[in-house]
Amino acid sequence: QVQLVESGGGLVQPGGSLRLSCAASGSIFIFRNYDMGWYRQAPGKQRELVAGITSGGSTNYADSVKGRFTISRDNAKKMVYLQMNSLKPEDTADYYCNAQYVEANYWGQGTQVTVSS
């Protein structure tokens, strides 16, 4: 059984920052082997990839967040983070942590981010 638990969401003013965290656990879960990602889903919209980090540490970002968001991982702690700066109202969404390895694909329950004045 693999569990992904997100935290760090909340209400922030435009231009502000938040840091999301995702804690991974599971008796057979070898975290370092997994590609990790942050996705988001706004009301009425499809879930989209925000940022990804491979098992080797390569990163990729959605064009809309490049230069503002940074994804990182700590394999020893089985954690993945999303540092979000210069937040905009359009960043408002539920943010989900994802872990992928071969055919395995796991999701967290999500954390809500609201950017509003």
C-alpha positions in Angstrom: 0.0 0.0 0.0 1.3 3.4 -1.0 0.2 6.6 0.6 0.8 10.2 -0.6 -0.2 12.9 1.8 -0.1 16.5 0.6 0.1 19.6 2.9 0.8 23.2 2.8 -2.1 24.6 0.9 -4.2 27.5 1.9 -5.3 31.1 1.1 -2.7 33.5 -0.1 -2.8 36.9 -1.7 -1.7 37.5 -5.2 2.1 37.8 -5.4 2.5 35.6 -2.3 4.2 32.3 -1.8 3.3 28.8 -0.6 5.3 25.6 -0.2 3.5 22.4 -0.8 4.8 19.1 0.6 4.0 15.5 -0.2 4.9 12.8 2.2 5.2 9.3 0.7 5.0 6.0 2.6 4.4 2.3 2.0 6.1 -0.9 3.0 7.0 -1.8 -0.6 7.4 1.8 -1.8 11.0 2.5 -3.0 10.6 6.2 -3.3 13.8 6.9 -5.2 12.7 4.8 -8.1 9.5 6.9 -8.7 9.0 9.8 -10.9 7.1 12.4 -8.9 4.8 15.2 -10.0 2.4 17.9 -8.9 -0.8 18.3 -10.7 -3.7 20.7 -10.2 -7.3 20.8 -11.0 -9.3 24.0 -11.0 -13.2 24.0 -10.8 -14.6 23.0 -14.2 -11.2 22.2 -15.7 -9.2 19.1 -16.4 -6.4 18.0 -14.1 -3.1 19.3 -15.5 0.6 18.7 -14.8 2.2 21.6 -13.0 5.7 20.2 -12.4 7.5 16.9 -12.5 10.7 15.5 -11.2 12.2 12.2 -12.4 13.9 9.6 -10.3 17.1 11.0 -11.7 16.3 14.5 -10.7 15.3 16.0 -14.0 12.5 18.5 -13.8 9.8 19.9 -16.1 7.2 22.5 -15.7 4.0 23.7 -17.3 4.6 26.9 -19.3 2.3 28.8 -17.0 4.4 28.3 -13.9 8.0 28.3 -15.3 10.1 30.8 -13.4 7.7 30.9 -10.5 7.4 27.3 -9.2 10.2 24.9 -8.2 9.8 21.2 -7.6 12.3 19.3 -5.5 12.6 15.9 -3.8 14.3 14.5 -0.8 14.7 10.8 -1.3 16.0 10.1 2.3 12.8 11.7 3.7 10.5 10.4 0.9 9.3 13.9 0.3 8.5 16.0 -2.7 8.0 19.7 -2.5 6.5 22.5 -4.7 7.7 26.0 -4.0 5.2 28.4 -5.5 6.2 32.1 -5.8 4.5 35.1 -7.4 1.2 33.3 -7.1 -1.7 34.5 -9.3 -5.4 34.0 -9.0 -5.3 31.6 -11.9 -3.1 29.3 -9.8 -6.2 28.6 -7.6 -6.9 24.9 -7.7 -6.6 21.6 -5.8 -3.1 20.4 -6.0 -2.3 16.7 -6.2 0.9 14.7 -5.6 1.6 11.9 -8.0 4.0 9.0 -8.1 4.7 6.9 -11.1 7.0 3.9 -11.7 6.4 1.5 -14.7 2.7 0.6 -14.4 2.3 1.9 -10.9 0.5 5.2 -10.6 -0.5 6.7 -7.2 -2.3 9.9 -6.2 -2.7 11.8 -3.0 -6.0 13.3 -1.8 -5.0 16.8 -2.7 -4.5 20.2 -1.0 -6.4 23.3 -1.8 -4.7 26.5 -2.9 -6.6 29.7 -3.2 -5.0 32.9 -4.5 -7.2 35.9 -3.7 -7.1 39.3 -2.3 
